[in-house]
Amino acid sequence: MKMKIFFCSSSFSLQLLLTLVSILHSFPVCSTNQNAAKVVPDKILSSNMDPLELETLFKIMEILSSDQDWRVSYPNPCQPASSWPGIECRYTATDNHFHVTRLDFGTPPNPSCKNSATFPSQIFHLPHLESIFIFQCFTQAPARISVPANNPFTSSLQQLSLRSNSALIGSIPPQLSSLKSLQVLTLSQNKLTGEIPVEIFSLSSLVHLDLSYNILTGSIPLEIGNPRNLVGLDFSYNKLTGPIPSALGNLRILQKLDLSSNSLSGKIPDTIQQLNSLVFFALSNNRFQGTFPRGLTGLQNLQYFLMDNNPMFVSLPLELSHLKKLQELRLSNSGYSGTIPSAYSQLMNLSSLSLENNRLSGRIPTGFSNLSHIYHLNRSRNFLDGTVPFNSTFLKRLGRNLDLSGNPGLCLSPSAANAVDVGVDVCGNSKTSSSSSIKPLKKSQAPLMSYTLCAVINVALFLLTLHHGLCSC
């Protein structure tokens, strides 16, 4: 999804904490047995599981894992003294029974998956199960998500996460929409195909939906605006086509929207201005074109706007200069022409700006030298000219993270020439460097600091706590 942690900005908003919550679904955050350390009354210790629920649990284990004979090794898997890693249970006084509330598979210390593992549809028969996480489990034998045909759906499932399963194929069952308690659905990094089922968007409790890194086709359903509680939406790295539905504007509390690396087309809909909680917005590597909506200025909480590699072929949108919280702005390789708006230098929180491989001309606005948080700046392979308005202090601070190469008309003042090599000649030097003669035909090869990943790492520990709460540990 795209490390110098100590370079991360301390102003990074806590709103982004939910934008990448799906990443944490691969970690066994709450999967270790915590009940063993608790003081449990003798009455509870003598309690067992409901026989039907226990048998269902053993069947799930036998389908997924062959680490050991689970029936023999853990005859009472919910008892604090004999539970295995990757299971969590809750005692219910009303029936004097333990009930399974969470299962984790695929990452140590949780049970590993055998080569012949298939998807256990029996998980939907565990009425108290709230969370299940299956990571790198279905990697050998083909597996499909299956839902029992006559399931009564008394399930309490709140989180269903199936990540990084290279042999998980087939379509997303529309019957998942019957899981009315579902809040987090993560089906990322699998081999799922077909269209996104419209029934999924009837889940009113859905908070996070991640279908990224699959082979999904078709258009984004018009019903996308129905689950009004959505905070995170990620359809990136699929093969989706068509426009962004205007109904997307109904998701008023959405904080993360990632539609990058598809084949989406058309313009950004005007209704995008209604997403005034949006923090992370990624449309990179699609086929969007034309002008930006004027309502873009309504995204006052936006910190990350990634829209590189789209055939825009317009001038840079002035509206972006009104988004004062922007930290990362990527508009490279998209055919932008004209001058760089001087108003962009008013984005004082900006830490990364990528404008490389466009058709930009004119001078670099002098105000950019006042951006105190900037640490990555790439304007290579354009038609910029004039003297670079950066002093030696600014040039040294950015170092290799500043690239101005491929702009034949640019030159450095003699006083700044010895600071760092940014790919341009000294003003007045008749010798033309090989780097400045490059035409803007290919993407820049400048080193790109993983600034988005840096932010993810910085908030990961906080998200572990958040995730711990969601999974009822």
C-alpha positions as CSV (number, residue, x, y, z in Angstrom):
1,M,0.0,0.0,0.0
2,K,3.0,2.5,-0.7
3,M,11.6,4.7,7.3
4,K,12.6,7.2,9.1
5,I,10.1,7.4,11.9
6,F,11.8,10.4,13.6
7,F,11.0,12.6,10.6
8,C,7.3,12.2,11.1
9,S,5.4,15.4,11.9
10,S,4.2,15.8,15.4
11,S,1.1,17.5,14.1
12,F,-0.2,14.3,12.5
13,S,-3.9,14.3,13.2
14,L,-5.4,11.6,15.3
15,Q,-8.2,11.5,12.8
16,L,-6.0,9.4,10.5
17,L,-6.0,6.7,13.2
18,L,-9.0,5.0,11.6
19,T,-7.8,5.5,8.0
20,L,-5.6,2.5,8.0
21,V,-7.2,0.3,10.6
22,S,-7.3,-2.7,8.3
23,I,-3.5,-3.0,8.4
24,L,-3.7,-4.1,12.0
25,H,-6.0,-7.0,11.2
26,S,-2.9,-9.0,10.4
27,F,-1.5,-8.7,13.9
28,P,-2.5,-10.9,16.8
29,V,-3.3,-7.9,18.9
30,C,-5.8,-9.6,21.2
31,S,-5.2,-13.2,20.2
32,T,-3.1,-14.4,23.2
33,N,-4.9,-16.0,26.0
34,Q,-5.5,-13.3,28.6
35,N,-7.9,-15.3,30.8
36,A,-5.2,-17.4,32.2
37,A,-3.8,-14.6,34.2
38,K,-7.2,-13.7,35.7
39,V,-8.5,-14.9,39.1
40,V,-11.6,-16.9,38.1
41,P,-14.2,-18.1,40.6
42,D,-14.4,-21.8,41.2
43,K,-18.0,-21.8,39.9
44,I,-16.8,-20.4,36.6
45,L,-13.9,-22.8,36.4
46,S,-16.3,-25.7,36.7
47,S,-18.4,-24.4,33.8
48,N,-18.0,-25.8,30.3
49,M,-19.1,-24.8,26.9
50,D,-22.4,-25.7,25.3
51,P,-21.8,-29.1,23.7
52,L,-23.1,-27.9,20.2
53,E,-20.9,-24.8,20.3
54,L,-17.9,-26.9,21.4
55,E,-18.4,-29.4,18.6
56,T,-18.7,-26.5,16.1
57,L,-15.5,-25.1,17.4
58,F,-13.6,-28.4,17.0
59,K,-14.9,-28.7,13.4
60,I,-13.5,-25.3,12.6
61,M,-10.2,-26.1,14.0
62,E,-10.0,-29.4,12.1
63,I,-10.8,-27.6,8.8
64,L,-8.1,-25.0,9.3
65,S,-5.3,-26.4,11.4
66,S,-3.4,-29.6,11.9
67,D,-1.0,-28.3,14.5
68,Q,-2.2,-30.9,16.9
69,D,-5.3,-33.0,17.9
70,W,-7.3,-30.1,19.3
71,R,-10.0,-32.4,20.8
72,V,-7.4,-34.3,22.8
73,S,-5.1,-31.4,23.7
74,Y,-7.8,-28.9,24.6
75,P,-11.0,-30.7,25.6
76,N,-12.2,-27.5,27.3
77,P,-10.7,-24.7,25.1
78,C,-12.5,-21.9,26.9
79,Q,-11.2,-22.9,30.4
80,P,-8.5,-20.4,31.4
81,A,-6.1,-23.2,32.3
82,S,-6.4,-25.1,29.0
83,S,-7.2,-22.5,26.2
84,W,-5.0,-22.3,23.1
85,P,-3.4,-19.1,21.7
86,G,-5.8,-17.5,19.3
87,I,-9.0,-18.0,21.1
88,E,-10.9,-15.8,23.4
89,C,-14.0,-16.7,25.4
90,R,-16.5,-14.9,27.7
91,Y,-18.4,-16.4,30.6
92,T,-22.1,-15.8,30.6
93,A,-23.8,-16.1,34.0
94,T,-27.3,-16.5,32.5
95,D,-26.5,-20.0,31.1
96,N,-23.3,-20.8,33.2
97,H,-21.4,-21.4,30.0
98,F,-18.3,-20.1,28.3
99,H,-18.7,-18.8,24.7
100,V,-16.2,-18.2,22.0
101,T,-15.9,-14.5,21.1
102,R,-12.7,-14.3,19.0
103,L,-10.6,-16.6,16.8
104,D,-7.2,-15.9,15.2
105,F,-5.4,-18.0,12.7
106,G,-2.3,-17.8,10.6
107,T,0.2,-15.8,12.6
108,P,2.3,-17.0,15.6
109,P,1.5,-17.6,18.3
110,N,-1.9,-18.4,16.9
111,P,-2.6,-21.8,15.2
112,S,-1.2,-22.1,11.7
113,C,-3.2,-23.3,8.8
114,K,-2.7,-26.6,7.0
115,N,-2.1,-26.7,3.2
116,S,-5.6,-28.2,2.6
117,A,-7.4,-25.5,4.7
118,T,-10.6,-24.2,3.3
119,F,-13.0,-21.5,4.5
120,P,-15.0,-22.8,7.5
121,S,-18.6,-21.7,7.0
122,Q,-19.2,-23.1,10.5
123,I,-18.0,-19.7,12.0
124,F,-21.4,-18.3,11.3
125,H,-22.9,-20.9,13.6
126,L,-21.0,-19.6,16.6
127,P,-23.6,-17.3,18.0
128,H,-21.3,-15.3,20.3
129,L,-18.4,-15.0,18.0
130,E,-17.6,-11.3,17.6
131,S,-14.2,-11.3,15.7
132,I,-12.4,-13.7,13.4
133,F,-9.0,-13.0,11.8
134,I,-7.5,-15.3,9.2
135,F,-4.2,-14.1,7.8
136,Q,-2.0,-16.0,5.3
137,C,-4.1,-19.1,5.8
138,F,-5.5,-20.2,2.4
139,T,-2.3,-20.3,0.4
140,Q,-2.2,-23.8,-1.2
141,A,-5.7,-25.3,-1.9
142,P,-8.3,-23.0,-3.5
143,A,-10.8,-21.7,-1.0
144,R,-14.0,-19.7,-1.3
145,I,-16.0,-17.7,1.2
146,S,-19.1,-19.7,1.8
147,V,-22.2,-18.9,3.8
148,P,-24.6,-21.6,4.9
149,A,-27.7,-21.6,2.8
150,N,-30.2,-21.9,5.7
151,N,-28.3,-20.1,8.4
152,P,-30.5,-18.4,10.9
153,F,-27.9,-15.6,11.2
154,T,-28.1,-15.1,14.9
155,S,-24.4,-14.3,14.7
156,S,-22.9,-11.5,16.7
157,L,-20.0,-11.1,14.3
158,Q,-18.6,-7.6,14.4
159,Q,-15.3,-8.1,12.6
160,L,-14.5,-10.4,9.7
161,S,-10.9,-10.1,8.4
162,L,-9.5,-12.4,5.7
163,R,-6.2,-11.0,4.6
164,S,-3.3,-12.1,2.5
165,N,-4.8,-15.4,1.4
166,S,-3.3,-16.0,-2.1
167,A,-5.6,-19.0,-2.7
168,L,-8.9,-17.4,-1.6
169,I,-10.8,-17.1,-4.8
170,G,-14.3,-16.6,-6.1
171,S,-16.8,-13.8,-5.6
172,I,-17.8,-12.0,-2.4
173,P,-21.1,-13.7,-1.2
174,P,-24.0,-11.2,-1.0
175,Q,-25.2,-13.2,1.9
176,L,-22.6,-11.5,4.1
177,S,-25.1,-8.7,4.2
178,S,-27.2,-10.8,6.7
179,L,-24.5,-10.2,9.3
180,K,-26.3,-7.3,10.8
181,S,-23.8,-6.6,13.6
182,L,-20.8,-6.4,11.2
183,Q,-18.7,-3.3,11.7
184,V,-15.4,-4.2,10.1
185,L,-15.2,-6.2,6.9
186,T,-11.7,-6.7,5.6
187,L,-11.1,-8.9,2.5
188,S,-7.8,-7.5,1.4
189,Q,-4.9,-9.0,-0.5
190,N,-6.7,-12.1,-1.7
191,K,-7.7,-13.3,-5.2
192,L,-11.4,-12.4,-5.1
193,T,-13.1,-11.8,-8.4
194,G,-16.4,-10.5,-9.8
195,E,-18.4,-7.4,-8.9
196,I,-18.8,-5.8,-5.5
197,P,-22.2,-7.0,-4.3
198,V,-24.6,-4.2,-3.7
199,E,-26.1,-6.0,-0.7
200,I,-23.0,-5.2,1.3
201,F,-24.0,-1.6,1.4
202,S,-27.2,-2.5,3.4
203,L,-25.1,-3.1,6.5
204,S,-26.0,0.0,8.5
205,S,-23.5,-0.8,11.2
206,L,-20.5,-1.0,8.9
207,V,-17.7,1.3,9.9
208,H,-14.7,0.0,7.9
209,L,-14.8,-1.7,4.5
210,D,-11.6,-2.9,2.9
211,L,-11.7,-4.8,-0.4
212,S,-8.3,-3.7,-1.6
213,Y,-5.7,-5.8,-3.5
214,N,-8.1,-8.2,-5.2
215,I,-9.3,-8.7,-8.8
216,L,-12.7,-7.1,-8.5
217,T,-14.3,-5.8,-11.6
218,G,-17.3,-3.7,-12.6
219,S,-18.3,-0.3,-11.4
220,I,-18.6,1.1,-7.8
221,P,-22.3,0.4,-6.8
222,L,-24.6,3.4,-6.6
223,E,-25.6,2.1,-3.2
224,I,-22.2,3.1,-1.8
225,G,-23.8,6.0,0.0
226,N,-26.1,3.9,2.1
227,P,-23.9,2.8,5.1
228,R,-23.8,6.3,6.7
229,N,-21.5,5.1,9.6
230,L,-18.5,4.4,7.3
231,V,-15.3,5.9,8.4
232,G,-12.9,3.9,6.2
233,L,-13.4,2.8,2.6
234,D,-10.7,1.1,0.5
235,F,-11.2,-0.4,-2.9
236,S,-7.6,0.2,-4.1
237,Y,-5.7,-2.2,-6.4
238,N,-8.6,-3.8,-8.2
239,K,-9.9,-3.5,-11.7
240,L,-12.9,-1.3,-11.1
241,T,-14.2,0.9,-14.0
242,G,-16.6,3.7,-14.5
243,P,-17.1,7.0,-12.5
244,I,-17.2,7.7,-8.8
245,P,-20.9,7.7,-7.9
246,S,-22.2,11.0,-6.7
247,A,-23.9,9.1,-3.8
248,L,-20.4,8.8,-2.2
249,G,-21.1,12.3,-0.8
250,N,-23.6,10.8,1.6
251,L,-20.8,9.3,3.7
252,R,-20.5,12.4,5.8
253,I,-18.2,11.0,8.5
254,L,-15.8,9.2,6.1
255,Q,-12.2,9.8,7.0
256,K,-10.3,7.5,4.6
257,L,-11.2,7.0,0.9
258,D,-8.8,5.0,-1.2
259,L,-9.8,4.2,-4.8
260,S,-6.3,4.2,-6.2
261,S,-4.9,1.8,-8.8
262,N,-8.1,0.9,-10.7
263,S,-9.4,2.0,-14.1
264,L,-11.9,4.5,-12.8
265,S,-12.7,7.4,-15.1
266,G,-14.6,10.7,-15.4
267,K,-14.4,13.6,-13.0
268,I,-14.4,13.9,-9.3
269,P,-18.1,14.4,-8.4
270,D,-19.2,17.7,-7.0
271,T,-20.7,15.9,-4.0
272,I,-17.1,15.2,-2.7
273,Q,-17.4,18.6,-0.9
274,Q,-19.8,17.0,1.6
275,L,-17.0,14.7,2.9
276,N,-15.7,17.4,5.3
277,S,-14.3,14.7,7.7
278,L,-12.0,13.3,5.0
279,V,-8.4,13.0,6.1
280,F,-6.9,10.6,3.5
281,F,-8.0,10.8,-0.2
282,A,-6.3,8.6,-2.8
283,L,-7.2,8.5,-6.5
284,S,-3.7,7.7,-8.0
285,N,-3.3,5.4,-11.0
286,N,-6.7,5.8,-12.6
287,R,-8.1,7.5,-15.7
288,F,-9.6,10.6,-14.1
289,Q,-9.5,13.7,-16.3
290,G,-10.8,17.3,-16.5
291,T,-11.3,20.0,-14.0
292,F,-11.5,19.6,-10.2
293,P,-14.8,20.5,-8.5
294,R,-14.9,23.9,-6.8
295,G,-16.3,22.2,-3.8
296,L,-12.9,20.6,-3.2
297,T,-12.2,23.6,-0.9
298,G,-14.7,22.1,1.6
299,L,-12.3,19.3,2.5
300,Q,-10.8,21.4,5.3
301,N,-9.6,18.3,7.3
302,L,-7.8,16.7,4.4
303,Q,-4.2,15.9,5.1
304,Y,-3.3,13.5,2.3
305,F,-4.3,14.0,-1.3
306,L,-2.8,11.4,-3.7
307,M,-3.8,11.8,-7.3
308,D,-0.7,11.1,-9.4
309,N,-0.8,9.2,-12.7
310,N,-4.1,10.4,-14.1
311,P,-4.6,12.0,-17.5
312,M,-5.8,15.3,-16.2
313,F,-4.2,17.8,-18.7
314,V,-5.4,20.9,-17.0
315,S,-3.7,23.6,-14.9
316,L,-3.0,22.9,-11.3
317,P,-6.2,23.5,-9.2
318,L,-6.0,26.6,-7.2
319,E,-8.6,25.1,-4.8
320,L,-6.0,22.9,-3.2
321,S,-4.3,26.0,-1.7
322,H,-7.3,26.4,0.6
323,L,-6.7,23.1,2.3
324,K,-4.5,24.3,5.1
325,K,-4.1,20.9,6.8
326,L,-2.5,19.2,3.7
327,Q,0.6,17.3,4.6
328,E,1.1,15.3,1.4
329,L,0.1,16.3,-2.1
330,R,0.9,14.1,-5.1
331,L,0.0,15.3,-8.6
332,S,2.8,13.9,-10.6
333,N,2.7,12.4,-14.1
334,S,-0.7,13.8,-15.0
335,G,-0.2,16.3,-17.8
336,Y,-0.6,19.5,-15.7
337,S,0.4,22.6,-17.5
338,G,0.8,26.3,-16.7
339,T,2.6,27.7,-13.7
340,I,2.8,26.5,-10.2
341,P,0.3,28.6,-8.1
342,S,2.2,30.8,-5.7
343,A,-0.7,30.1,-3.2
344,Y,0.6,26.6,-2.8
345,S,3.4,28.1,-0.7
346,Q,0.7,29.0,1.9
347,L,0.3,25.3,2.7
348,M,2.4,25.6,5.8
349,N,1.8,22.0,7.0
350,L,3.0,20.5,3.7
351,S,5.7,17.9,4.2
352,S,5.7,16.3,0.8
353,L,4.9,17.7,-2.7
354,S,5.2,15.7,-5.9
355,L,4.7,17.5,-9.2
356,E,7.2,15.7,-11.3
357,N,6.8,14.6,-15.0
358,N,4.2,17.2,-16.0
359,R,4.2,20.2,-18.3
360,L,4.6,22.9,-15.8
361,S,6.4,26.1,-16.8
362,G,7.5,29.4,-15.4
363,R,9.4,30.1,-12.2
364,I,9.3,28.3,-8.9
365,P,7.4,30.6,-6.4
366,T,9.8,32.0,-3.9
367,G,7.4,31.3,-1.0
368,F,8.2,27.6,-1.1
369,S,11.4,28.4,0.7
370,N,9.3,29.3,3.8
371,L,7.7,25.8,4.1
372,S,9.3,24.7,7.4
373,H,7.8,21.2,7.4
374,I,8.7,20.2,3.9
375,Y,11.1,17.3,3.6
376,H,10.2,15.9,0.2
377,L,9.9,18.1,-2.9
378,N,10.0,16.7,-6.5
379,R,9.4,19.0,-9.5
380,S,11.7,17.2,-11.9
381,R,10.9,16.7,-15.6
382,N,8.9,19.8,-16.3
383,F,9.6,23.1,-18.2
384,L,10.4,25.3,-15.2
385,D,12.9,28.1,-15.7
386,G,14.7,30.9,-13.8
387,T,16.8,30.8,-10.7
388,V,16.0,28.2,-8.0
389,P,14.7,30.4,-5.1
390,F,16.2,28.2,-2.3
391,N,19.1,29.1,-0.2
392,S,21.9,26.7,0.9
393,T,20.2,26.0,4.3
394,F,16.9,24.9,2.6
395,L,18.8,22.8,0.0
396,K,20.9,21.0,2.7
397,R,17.8,20.3,4.8
398,L,16.1,18.4,2.0
399,G,19.2,16.8,0.6
400,R,18.4,14.0,-1.7
401,N,14.7,14.5,-1.2
402,L,14.8,17.5,-3.5
403,D,14.8,16.8,-7.2
404,L,14.6,19.6,-9.8
405,S,16.3,17.7,-12.7
406,G,14.9,17.6,-16.2
407,N,14.1,21.3,-16.3
408,P,16.5,22.8,-18.8
409,G,15.7,26.4,-18.0
410,L,16.4,26.1,-14.2
411,C,19.7,27.1,-12.6
412,L,21.2,27.5,-9.1
413,S,22.6,30.7,-7.8
414,P,26.4,30.4,-7.2
415,S,26.0,30.9,-3.5
416,A,23.8,27.8,-3.3
417,A,25.6,25.7,-5.9
418,N,27.7,23.8,-3.4
419,A,24.9,22.8,-1.0
420,V,23.6,19.7,-2.8
421,D,23.2,18.3,-6.2
422,V,19.5,18.9,-7.2
423,G,20.0,18.1,-10.9
424,V,20.5,21.7,-12.3
425,D,23.5,23.8,-13.4
426,V,24.8,26.9,-11.8
427,C,23.4,30.1,-13.3
428,G,25.8,31.5,-16.0
429,N,27.5,28.1,-16.5
430,S,27.5,27.4,-20.2
431,K,27.9,23.7,-19.7
432,T,24.6,21.9,-19.6
433,S,24.4,19.0,-17.2
434,S,23.1,15.7,-18.6
435,S,20.4,15.7,-15.9
436,S,18.9,19.0,-17.0
437,S,18.6,18.0,-20.6
438,I,16.1,15.2,-19.8
439,K,12.6,15.7,-21.2
440,P,9.5,14.9,-19.2
441,L,8.7,11.6,-20.7
442,K,9.2,9.1,-17.9
443,K,8.5,9.1,-14.2
444,S,11.2,10.6,-12.0
445,Q,13.6,8.2,-10.5
446,A,14.2,10.4,-7.4
447,P,14.3,8.7,-4.1
448,L,10.9,8.9,-2.5
449,M,10.7,8.9,1.3
450,S,7.9,6.7,2.5
451,Y,6.1,9.5,4.2
452,T,2.7,7.9,4.2
453,L,4.2,4.7,5.7
454,C,5.9,6.9,8.2
455,A,2.6,8.2,9.4
456,V,1.2,4.7,9.6
457,I,4.0,3.5,11.8
458,N,3.7,6.5,14.1
459,V,0.0,5.8,14.8
460,A,0.3,2.0,14.8
461,L,0.6,1.7,18.6
462,F,-2.4,3.9,19.2
463,L,-4.4,1.8,16.7
464,L,-3.5,-1.3,18.5
465,T,-5.2,0.1,21.5
466,L,-8.2,1.1,19.4
467,H,-8.3,-2.3,17.8
468,H,-8.0,-3.9,21.2
469,G,-11.2,-2.1,22.2
470,L,-13.1,-3.0,19.1
471,C,-12.4,-6.7,19.5
472,S,-13.7,-6.8,23.0
473,C,-10.5,-8.1,24.6
